[in-house]
């Protein structure tokens, strides 16, 4: 989980006002769609984490929202919506913080609708072992790591640096040696580090062994190998070690953590009730679309998801659902939801309408919208010869990652590198056309070099070789340099 970025300073905030629980639910949905559209409006400032986080909120909360809205009894609607808000806020401190922040941007006071937050208590796994918490990178917390784990011998398993709007984030995964005794076979201990406000990066393939972690008051400095470094303004870490309960810190936590019980004050399932067929169809369509948006969490999917088109299709969905659900009588309510579905299809255009029709057909309602005829597609092959003049001469780096060769669940994984680039319009296209996102990867890279300069806006992009064979990519005159002998997963073109 990445550290949530602070709300953009240029986002206008309406005066916070008391609001009904149902209007807050609708506002949170509309704010999510607006936020995702903002994050994808210009792929040169693409913010994948904002899109993932906003869409993830609605995975198991959309059907409850439709259930809360689907009654003309204002008192019952408010009781349902309050229950749904409590359920959503109960998913943890981060979720409640997100809800409070986004509701405030929409001009709503949500805290007055929620019970006071419960203090966080450490958890235990299914075996009853205490689990390592996620901690802020602060001097005291880092000092607590050192008696149990040897950072001096740690090795980098994964490094990812990514643009998040106008600032940089990073994720670093280290394999660390335990200093305490483990009597049973166990996977390697992993230290996951999330950094926000990254200000300096230097990494090369020799910089994978040996780590120095200095969490200062004003800046976090991480040294990697002989010359690698990461500097950031904030960060968090978590140990992914199923043997952590045997460590010194784990034993201390075990002594003060209540035993695991089978009972929980939180309901296992989200609050919901039966929905009419048309209401259910609308909820299914929107949920599938949120899952599609959430798939940007996988970098190699991000350039295939029509984020802007989906957000445009469902623009104003919160208000539309509230208006349709509050209609008096089941027939009027169903007719209103049918109109909502058709409006979404019209706003999405022919391409999304075909996809919507497939979802509705699977949901048992193929009659709600008419499926447009399929457009012809031109298949592009990596073996096609592309003139050198067709190669992009510029690019903006959105994300770069490197993963070491390792064993994962008894499977051997090769070393990999992955890039996400924003590319200018293709030759022959209107120069004012939007930039496009492109994700490529390779295995067993021969060279991987990354420097802060690589993220400084548009830079010169030089490709040497063929994408299906030995090929290298150079951005910003060597600030990013990746070479591979086995070719890339796709052409950067």
N, C-alpha and C positions, 0 to 999 in steps of 0.2 A: 504494500500500500504506500503510495507516495505521499509526501507531506503536502497537505492542502495549501495552495497558494493564497495569499491575502486577496481580498476582493479588489478588482482593478479600481484605481483612484478616479478614473474618468467615468465610472458607471454612476449615473444619476440616482440618488436615493430620494424616494418620496418621503414626506413626513410620516413617521411611524404613527399608526393609528390603531385603536382597538378594532378587531375584525371578528367575524364569525369563523368557526372552525372550518366550515365548508368553503368559504371564500379563501381561506388560507391554503387549503388543499389545492384548490383550483389555481391559485396564484403560484404555488410551488411548482406545479406542472408546467405552467406557461413560462415561468422564470427558467426552468430547466431547458426548455426548447430554445428560448432566447439566448441563454448562455452557451449552448452547444453551437448555435448558429454563429455567435460572435467568435467562438474558438476556431471555427473552420472558415470564416469569411475570407481570410487571406492566408493561403497555405504557407506563405513565408513566415507567418507567425502562428502556425498550426499548434494547437494545444491539445494533445491527445488525451492527457490525464483529465482535463476538464470535461471532455466528451464522455470518457469512460465513467467518471464519477457521477455526473448528472444522470446518465442513462441507467446506471446501476441502481440508483435510488428506486426506480420504478419496476424493478424485476418482480418483486412480490407485493407491490403496493398499488398497482393499477386496478386490479379487480376489486380490492377494498374501496378505492376511490369511486369507482362506478357504482358499487353497492351503496356507498354513503350518499351519492347524488341522486339515486333512483327512488325518490319518494317526494310526493307533493306536500307531505306533512313537514313543515319547517322545523318543528321541535324534534321530530324523529331524525330528520336529516342532520340536525346539529349534534344530536347524541351519537349518531353513527360516525360523523366526521371527527368528533372529539376522540372517540375510541381509536379511529384509524391514526390520528396524529400521535396519540400516546404510543401506539404500536410502533410507528416509524421512529419516534424519538428514543424508544427503548432499545434500538439496535446499537447503541454505544455513544460515547462522548463525541466522536467525530461526526456521526450522523446528526445528532442533535445540534451540534455547532453549525453544520451545513444548513440545516433547516432554519435555524435562527438567523443566520447571515443572509440567506436568500430571501426569506420572508421580509427582513428589514429593508433589503434593496427594493422589494415590491411595495414597501410602505406598510407592512403588517406587523403587529406585535404578536408573536407566537408564544412567548414565555407565559403570558397571562392565561393561556389556554392549556398549559401543561403542568403536571405535578412537578415538584422540585426534583432535580436530578439526583439519583442515588450515587453515593461514592463508589468509585471503582474498587473492586477486590480482585486479587490475583486468582487465576483459574487453575484447574487441574485437568489432566487428560483422562481418557477412558480407563487408564490403569490406576488413576489416583495420584499420579506423579505431578508435582507442581510444575507449571509451565513458565518459561522465561518471559518476562514482560517486554514491551517495546518501550525504550527509554530515550530521553533527549540526550544528545551528545553534549555532555557537560563534564567538567573536570572530575567531579566526584563519581559520576557514573562510569566514566572511562577507567578511573582508578580501581573500581570494583571488578573490572574485567581481568586485570593483570595477574592477580593471584591464581586464576583458574585457566587462563588461555595465553599461549605464547604468540604474541603478535610479531615478534622478531623473525619467526620462521613461517609466518602466514604466507599464503600464495593467493593470487587473484584468480578466481574462477570466472567472474563475469564483471564487466564494466560497461555501463551504458550512460551516455551523456545526451541529454535531450533538451531542445528548446521548448519552453512552455510560455508562449506569448512573447514577452520581451525579456524574459530572464531564463536562466539555465538551471536544470536539475540534473542530478546524477544518482545512479544506483550502483553500488559496489558490493559484490559478494566475495567474501574471503573464506578460504579453507584454513581453519586454525587448529593447532595442536592443543590437546587438553593437557593440563598439568596435574589433574587428579586421576585417580585410578578408576578404570571402567572394567569390570570383571567379565561382562558379556560382549560379544561382537556387536558393534554399532557403526552406523554410517559416519563419515567424517563430520565433525562439527563445522557449521557454517555461521559466519557472522555477516548479517545483512545490514548494510548501511545506506540510508537515504539522505541525500544532501539537497538543500534548497538554496537559491541565491548563489550558485557557483560562479566564482570570479576568476579562477585560474585552473587550467588543465594542461597537463603534459603526460603523455603515455606512449610507450613504445613496447614492442614485444619483450625486450630484456627486462622491463620494469614489472615483473610479475612475482618476484620472491622477496619477502621481507617488507614489513609494514611498520611505520611509526605514526601513531594517532595522537594528535595534539588538539584537544578541544579547549581552546581559549575562550575568554569571556566575550570577545568581539568577533573572532574568526576561528573556523575549524580548519586545521591543516593536516592533510594526510600525505605522507611520503610513501611512494611505492618503488621498491627496488632501488637501483642506482640513480635513477633520474626522474622517475615519475612523481607527480604531485596532483593533488586536488585541494583547492581552497574554496570555502563556502561560508555563508553567513549563518546557517542553521542546519541542523541535521538530527536524525534519530537512528537508533540501531536496535536490532533484535537478534538474539542467538537462536539459530535453528539447530538445536542439539537435543535429541531425545534423552540424552544422559545428563542434562543440565541439573536435574534434581540431586545428583551426586556431588556437584561442585560445592565450594564453600558458600557462594551466594545462594545456590539452590537449597542447601541445608538450612540456611538462615530463613529463607522464604518459606520453606516447608513448616518451620516451627510456628509461624504466625498466620499461615493460610488455613482457613476452615476446611474440614474434610469435604470431599465431593459428595453431593447428595443427588438423588434421582429426581427430586422435586425442584421446580423453578417457579418463581413468581411470574415469569413471563410466559404467556401462552405459546404453545409450540407452533400454532398456525396463525396466519394473519386473520383479522376479523373480516368476515365476508358472509354473504347470503346468496340465495338463488337469484340469478339474473335472467331476464327474459331473453329469448333467442336473439333479438336484434341488439339488445344491450350487450349481451355476451359477445356477439360478433364484433361490435365496435371495440370492446375491451381487448379481444384477441388480436385484432388488427394493430392496435396501438402497442400492445405488449410485444408482438413480434417485431415491430419497428424499433422499439427500444432495445431489444436484444440484438438487432442488426447494428444499431448505433454502438452498443457496448462492445461489439467485436473489434472496435478500433484498439482495444487493449492488446491485441496481437498486431505487432507492427507490420507484418506482411499482409494483413488484411486492410489496414487503414486506408491505403490508396484505392481500394475498391468499394468503399462505403460512401454512398451519396449523402453525406451528412447534411449539406445545405438543402438539398431537395427534400429530404425527409423532414427537416425542421420546418421548411416552408409548407409542406403538405399539412402538418399538424399545428400550424400557427394558430394560436387562440383556442387550442383544444380544451384547456381547463374551463374557460368560460362557456364553450359550446356544450361540454358534458354537463355542467351545472344547469344550463338553460334547458337542455333536453330532458334531464332527469327529473326536473321539478315540474314538468307538465302534469296536469291533472288527468288521471285515467291511464290505464295500461296501453290502450290503443294510441292515444296521442303521444305517449312517451315513446312507444316503439316507432311510430312514424317520424318522430323528431330524431331518434338515433339513426334511422335509415337516411334521413337527410344529412346528418352529420357525416356519415360514412361517404356519401356521394360528394359532399363538399371536400372532404379530404382527398378523394380520388381526383377531383377536378383541380385542386391546388397542387397535387403531385405531378400532374401531367401524364401523358401516355406511358412513359417508361415505368413509372411507379404504379400506374393503374394496373398494368399486367401483373406486377408482383402482388399488389393488393388482391387482385382477383384470385390468384392462386391460394393466398391465405384464407380468403373467405370461402373458397371452394372446399378447402380442407376442414374449415369450421362448420361445414354443412349449409352455408348460405351463398351458393354461387349466383343467386338471382339478384343480389343487391347492387352490383355494378356490372356494366358491360365491359368485357375484356377487349382492349384495342388489338388490332392485328399486329403480329410480331414484325419488327423491323429487321431487315437483312443486316447481317454482321459480316465484317471483313476480318478474317483470322490473320493475326500477325505471328510470324515465326521468327525465332532467334536466328535461324539459318538464312533468313532473307538478307540480301546484301543491301545495306543502307549507305547511301553516299556520305562521304565524310562531312559534306556541308549540312547534312541533316542532324548531325550530333549537336546537342546543346553546348554552347560555349560558356554558359554561366549556370550557376546553381546556388541555392541557399541550403545549408546543412540544417536539417531538422533533428536528426538523431544519428548517432554512431555508437555501435556496440561491438564488443569482442568477448567471446566465450572460449575458455580453455578446453582442451580435450579432457573428458572425464567420464566416469562410470555413473550412470543414473539408473537406479532400479535394475541393476545387473546388465544394463545395456551400455555398450561403448558409444560414446558421443564424440564426434570429431570436433576439433577447434573450428569456430565459425566467426565470421564478421558480418555485420548487417548495417546498411545505410538507409536513411530516409532523406530524400532530397526534394526540395521544391524547385521545379524546372520552369523556365519561361515558355511562352507559347511556341508551338512548333513553327518552323519556316513555312511561310505561306499563310499563316493565320494572322488575324488582326493583332497588332502589337499591344493593343490595350486589353486583349483577352486575359482571363484569369490565369495565374500560374497553376501548375498541376503538381500533384504529389506522386513520387515514385519511390518504391521500396525494393532494394536488391540485396542479395546476400551471397556469400561464397563460403566454401569449406576449406580448411587448412590454408589460411592466408600465409603467404610468404613474408609479407610485411604489413604492419599496422602501426601507423603513427598518427597521433591526434594532438593538436595544440589549440589553445583558446581561440586563436585567430580564425580557425576554420568556421566558427559560428558568427563571424562578423559580416552578416548580410550577404548580398550577391558577390560571388567571387569567380575567378577564372577556373573553368573545369576542363581538365585535359584527360582524355582517355587514350591509352596506348594498347594496341592489340585488339583482339576480337572478343566479344562477350562470352562466346562459347569455348574459348581456349585461354591461353595465357593473356592476362589483361591487368592493367593497373589503372586506378583512378586517382587523380591529383586535383585537390581543390585549394584555392588560395595559395598557390605556389608552394606546395608541400606542407601546409598546415594540416591537411588531411591527406594521407597517402596510404592506399591499400593495394597490395599486389597479390594476385592469385595465379596459380598454374593451371587450375581446373575450370576456370570460367565462372561466370556469375549466374544466378538463378534467372535473371531476365536482363534484357538490354536496358541500359539507362535511357535510351531514346524514348 
